[in-house]
Amino acid sequence: MKSTLLFIVLLTGFSFPRFLIAAEAPTAAEIAAAKEFTHATIRTTHGDIHVTLFPKTAPISVANFVNLARAGFYDGLAFHRVAPGFVIQGGDPATRAGAPDSGMPIGSGGAGYRISPEIGDANPEKHTAGTLAMADSGLGTASSQFYLTMAAAPHLDGRYTVFGRVVGPEDLQIIRQVQASERFSVIIDPKSP
């Protein structure tokens, strides 16, 4: 299928916007290398949210987040869900300005693949204030959407993969200022290879 699509693109000269090309789930090598990625910055209109990533307890989710960020997948997306005092959520490609109408509700899109959850004994991280976690619509459905908590949310523990946390209280204050539809981008910090 990929070779047929490539042939059509070459034949017609048509180029697909970057966000329409399905990304691929992290490979075993990328997951193994995830231990090298420990910091990211989520750039918002209110300032930068600095996060520490947890590659030891969530290597699949960290590798996925890093791959998507480095590919520019998150650039210009919007936080489509803001629940005051609870979470902000983003990562749906349908929130990109100029994205075609898929007919699906905002908040249901992803990168075109799913990743396995990393919950249970191998990932003891809890949903404290400033937690970065994968959003999903049921076990095994996470893809590109993530959320950041504004306060502790223990009812989410063991249900969603926690793969990072904000660095300090100033980052948490920025999360609390974000409004629905505000745009963001994700940068993997130079400290990470």
Buried (B, 14 or more C-beta within 10 A) or exposed (E): EEEEEEEEEEEEEEEEEEBEBEBEBBEEEBBEBBEEBBBBBBBBEBEBBBBBBBBEBBBBBBBBBBBBBBBEBBBBBBBBBBEEEBBBBBBBBBBBEEBEEEEEEBBEBBBBBBBEBBBEEEBEBBBBBBBBBBBBEEEEBBBBBBBBBBBBBEEBBBEBBBBBBBBEEEBBBBBBEBEBEBBBBBBBBEEBE
